[in-house]
Amino acid sequence: MKKNLKPSTLCVRGGWEPKNGEPVQPPIVQSTTFKYDNSEEMAMLFDLKKEGYFYTRLQNPTNDNVAKKIAALEGGVGAMLTSSGQAANFYAVFNICEAGDHIVTSNEIYGGTYNLFGVTMRKLGIECTFVNPESSEEEIQKAFRPNTKVLFGETISNPGCKVLDIEKFARIAHKNGVPLIIDNTFATPINCRPFEWGCDIVTHSTTKYMDGHATQVGGCVVDSGNFDWDAHADKFPGLTTPDESYHGLTYTKAFGKMAYMTKLTAQLMRDLGSIPSPQNAFLLNLGLETLALRVRQHCANAQKVAEFLHNDPHVAWVTYCGLKDDASYELGRKYLPNGSCGVMSFGLKGDRDTAIKFMDSLELINIATHVADARSCVLHPASHTHRQLSEQQLKEAGIAPDLIRLSIGIEDADDLIDDLKQALSKID
C-alpha cells in the first residue's frame, strides 16, 4: 500500500490489503487454533523464529489487521489489541516494570487508571507518584527516583479535559532515560499523533471514539519504535537481557524496533490473556472506518455547546480548550489545531444536588457511564466513575465536587442545546 496516506484514507484502507478475489472487509477468523502440517513449524512459532498463528490468545489475523490500522494511524511500528483500555494501560506499563520499580504519572487521568496505578499496581510492588502536569519541569523532576521506569499522561485528561504539554513531558522523561506513555483516547490520532511530539508509546481505550457506537469494549497499545532501550539497558533488563522463558532470547537483539511489541505479545499476552474476540475486533474496524468523519462532527458540535454553556448564567465554569479563555487554549492550538474532542467538563452554580437535578432533567442526553460515543451522554464523576476516591484523592486527581463531564455526540447541535436549556431552566 502507498505510504504517507492521509488519516481519513487509513481509517478506511489501513491494515488490510485484499488480494485478487479476496473480501474487501477483513474476515472474522473466529477460531482459537490454527493447524500445521508438521511439528517443526509449530516449534519455530513457539520459539519466535517464524511469524504465524497458532493460538488466538497470542495473535489472531482479524485482531492483527485492526491493530495494523491503528499503528498506521498513530505512525507506530506495531500495535496490539487488548480486551479493554484498562488492560492496555496495564500492559503498556507492566511490560517494562516489575516489583521494586516506580512510575511517575500526571494526576489528571481517568479514575480507573488512577486506581490502577495508585492501588492495584502498588500491590504488585510497583510504586507510583502523581504529579500536577501544570507544574514546572523542575517540580516534576523531583518525583523521579533511580528506579523510575515510566512517565505517563493523557493527551486530553478524563474527566478534567485539560491538554497535556506533550513536549514538556517528553523532555522530562527522556532526561531521566525513561519512555513517555500517553493515553490518546480522547484526541484520537485524527486530532493528535503524540509520537510527533516526542511520546514513545501510545494507548487507547478503543471502546470510545474508535468504536464510536458502544458496541465493544477494547484497548490498544502502539509503540513508536523510537525509544532506545539498549541505551538504558540497566533500567530495562526485561528487554535487554536474555529471557529464560524463551531459551535466552534477548528482545532488543532479536527484534530491534519491534522489541517492546514482541515482548508485550509473547510474554504478557501469553501469560495474562486479555485479548479481544475477533468479533469485537471486526466491530471496532467498522467504527474506525468512519472515525475521521465522526471526530469532525463531535468537535463541531462540542464547540457550539461549550460556547452556549460558557454564556449561560446557570454555569459557573467550563473547561474546553476550544474556548479562548480556557487554561488549555494555547496548548490546544499547538497540539490539537484541528479540534480536540467532543468531551468537556463544567460546573453549575449551586451544590452537588444542583448537578444531580440538572442531569435528571435531561431528556435527550443520556446519563451513562460512557463517553466519546455517537450519542451524547453526561456523568457526575464524584458520584459515579470516581466515587471510590476520598475527598482528598478527588482533589489530588483534579476532580471538583461540582464537575460534570459532558460528552457531545453527533446529533444535531441545536437539539442538544435545546435539551440543555430546558434542563438548566429547572434548577432555578
Secondary structure as GFF3:
##gff-version 3
##sequence-region A 1 428
A	DSSP	alpha_helix	7	13	.	.	.	ID=ss1
A	DSSP	alpha_helix	39	46	.	.	.	ID=ss2
A	DSSP	alpha_helix	61	74	.	.	.	ID=ss3
A	DSSP	beta_strand	78	82	.	.	.	ID=ss4
A	DSSP	alpha_helix	85	94	.	.	.	ID=ss5
A	DSSP	beta_strand	102	106	.	.	.	ID=ss6
A	DSSP	alpha_helix	111	115	.	.	.	ID=ss7
A	DSSP	pi_helix	116	120	.	.	.	ID=ss8
A	DSSP	alpha_helix	121	123	.	.	.	ID=ss9
A	DSSP	beta_strand	127	131	.	.	.	ID=ss10
A	DSSP	alpha_helix	137	141	.	.	.	ID=ss11
A	DSSP	beta_strand	148	154	.	.	.	ID=ss12
A	DSSP	alpha_helix	166	175	.	.	.	ID=ss13
A	DSSP	beta_strand	180	183	.	.	.	ID=ss14
A	DSSP	alpha_helix	188	191	.	.	.	ID=ss15
A	DSSP	three_ten_helix	194	197	.	.	.	ID=ss16
A	DSSP	beta_strand	201	205	.	.	.	ID=ss17
A	DSSP	beta_strand	219	223	.	.	.	ID=ss18
A	DSSP	three_ten_helix	230	232	.	.	.	ID=ss19
A	DSSP	alpha_helix	237	240	.	.	.	ID=ss20
A	DSSP	three_ten_helix	244	246	.	.	.	ID=ss21
A	DSSP	alpha_helix	251	255	.	.	.	ID=ss22
A	DSSP	three_ten_helix	256	258	.	.	.	ID=ss23
A	DSSP	alpha_helix	259	263	.	.	.	ID=ss24
A	DSSP	pi_helix	264	269	.	.	.	ID=ss25
A	DSSP	alpha_helix	270	272	.	.	.	ID=ss26
A	DSSP	alpha_helix	278	289	.	.	.	ID=ss27
A	DSSP	alpha_helix	291	311	.	.	.	ID=ss28
A	DSSP	beta_strand	315	319	.	.	.	ID=ss29
A	DSSP	alpha_helix	329	335	.	.	.	ID=ss30
A	DSSP	beta_strand	343	348	.	.	.	ID=ss31
A	DSSP	alpha_helix	352	360	.	.	.	ID=ss32
A	DSSP	beta_strand	366	367	.	.	.	ID=ss33
A	DSSP	beta_strand	377	379	.	.	.	ID=ss34
A	DSSP	alpha_helix	391	396	.	.	.	ID=ss35
A	DSSP	beta_strand	404	407	.	.	.	ID=ss36
A	DSSP	alpha_helix	413	425	.	.	.	ID=ss37
###
